[in-house]
Amino acid sequence: MTLDQLTPGQECRVCDVSLEGAQLQRLLDMGFIEGTLIKVIRNAPLLDPLDVEIRGYLVAIRRNEAMGVEVAIA
């Protein structure tokens, strides 16, 4: 399952990030590493961006980036 498939209020743990280049580095810098707990806060009205809480921070990521984050429901 990928991060973009979750609904607001759901929590999950990062299993893998399957992006490349600058997108991968951006997410790793924000803390999207294996085992990290993520809570989906909200989806924007047009579904982009996706707001998530990770490591105590509120982060907005693009839906195409969220599609590259493999997660497991916590």
C-alpha positions in Angstrom: 0.0 0.0 0.0 1.2 3.5 -0.7 0.8 6.7 1.3 -1.5 8.3 -1.2 -4.1 5.6 -0.6 -4.7 6.4 3.1 -7.5 8.6 4.4 -7.3 11.4 7.0 -6.8 10.1 10.5 -5.0 6.8 9.5 -1.6 6.1 10.8 1.1 4.0 9.2 4.8 3.2 9.2 7.2 3.7 6.3 8.3 0.5 4.7 10.2 1.8 1.6 10.6 4.9 -0.5 10.8 4.0 -4.2 11.7 7.4 -5.7 14.9 8.6 -7.2 17.1 11.7 -7.3 15.9 15.0 -5.8 12.5 13.6 -4.8 14.1 10.8 -2.8 16.5 13.1 -1.1 13.8 15.6 -0.2 11.7 12.9 1.5 14.7 11.4 3.3 15.6 14.9 4.6 12.1 15.3 5.9 12.3 12.0 7.8 10.6 9.5 5.5 12.8 6.6 6.5 11.9 3.0 7.2 10.0 2.5 10.4 8.9 6.1 10.9 5.3 6.6 12.0 3.2 8.9 9.8 -0.4 10.2 10.4 -2.4 11.5 7.5 -3.9 14.8 8.5 -5.9 15.9 5.4 -6.2 15.8 1.7 -6.5 19.0 -0.2 -9.8 19.5 -2.1 -8.2 18.7 -5.4 -6.2 15.8 -3.7 -2.9 17.6 -4.0 -1.0 18.2 -1.7 -1.4 15.6 1.1 -0.8 16.9 4.7 0.9 14.4 7.0 2.3 14.5 10.5 5.8 13.0 10.8 8.2 13.2 13.7 6.0 16.0 15.3 6.0 18.1 12.1 3.2 18.9 9.7 4.5 18.2 6.2 2.7 18.7 2.8 3.9 16.4 0.0 2.8 16.0 -3.5 0.5 13.1 -4.4 3.1 11.8 -6.9 5.7 11.7 -4.1 3.2 10.0 -1.8 2.7 7.3 -4.5 6.4 6.4 -4.1 6.2 5.8 -0.3 5.3 2.2 0.6 3.6 2.0 4.0 2.1 -0.5 6.4 -0.9 0.3 8.6 0.2 0.9 12.2 
